[in-house]
């Protein structure tokens, strides 16, 4: 029987009621044999995330400060779930052992280990509740020195989860490095775990269960009643996720794409909704655009120098200076005598003076200036490739709203047009683009 990986995010495992919903979902389709869980999320907007509480506890323990308040919140969350599900669990003992270690030998614990206990304990409870086999992600999933999953990891996973009749529960978010130390992914990394398992086990489908019924064409906080996306390609979702659409971690897509495994984003609270399917590039699409996403907090470094185009290696040298100061760039549109480099504002802020001084010294530009408060907006869709006048429509829509476009970038694939605008025009620009193409 071909299996399905079902990953459940923090809101889906927030309390005992959510655990029961998951059990019903799994029973609804017997192919759902591999379950990945995050740490329990918020039950209400005022509540702290368990992951944040674990970071706080670790910080307090390292400083030899009182950690009773956040630790009590962590402990009660887990014990409440165990109690309401009437489980005979060892979670209390595991929590007591972790608390003792934090109090007595905090220097022997890493932040990654402590924070990973959020997913670990949740998976232990879920496995007992479902009568499933618990498989720890450590040391099963291993990263190399470049933070890539090793080939051996895929072989180990396939072997550990080889019984196709068994139900498995695996904690998301962490694995180990090549030295055997526990390491976490970036925030939202449980999505990545699900993608890795789907690839290793040659699964039919990777379901990502969350608290929304798939992706919307634009941020619902900006566009009320934004239309949903039924199907989006791997390439499109990578562009949208990178540009700010946050339903799915962008690094979770590659393992599935490598084997053409579809990803289905579903709603734990509305399991009847079909959600959004992510898969290979469709041969035909009815819509010109698939979605719009954007992010704020960028700065634009503007460099002007006469005969720049004749100076070999000019762009490389600018980017090298940024790299040496720990600043990566988002995009870099150029003119014949000018170059723009868009970077993250927070990263640039601490080294701005040094970067500018080094560019002045090494490159001797006629002009150098930094523009802050820039927002990037990506309009994505395979339907744009063969539609004449798509860019004209987009810029006309912005012009009608008197929105000044600071940056324009379109890749050779033609599935993505990025514009940079002032942050104060961010919401208005997204609204203008959405209304032009969707209405």
Secondary structure by P-SEA (a helix, b strand, c coil): cbbbbbbbcccccccaaaaaaaaaaaaacccccbbbbccccccccccccaaaaaaaaaaaaaacccaaaaaaaaaaaaaaaaaaaccccaaaaaaaaaaaaaacccccccaaaaaaaaaaaaaaaaaaaacbbbbbccccbbbcccccccaaaaaaaaaaaccccbbbbbbcccccccccccccccccaaaaaaaaaaaaacccbbbbbccccccccccccccccccccccccaaaaaaaaaaccccccaaaaaaaaaccbbbbbbbccccccccbbbbcccccccccccccccccbbbbbbbbbcccccccaaaaaaaaaaaaacccccbbbbcccbbbbbccccccccaaaaaaaaaaacccccbbbbbcbbbbbbbbccccccccaaaaaaaaaaaaacccccbbbbcccccbbbbbccccaaaaaaaaaaaaccc
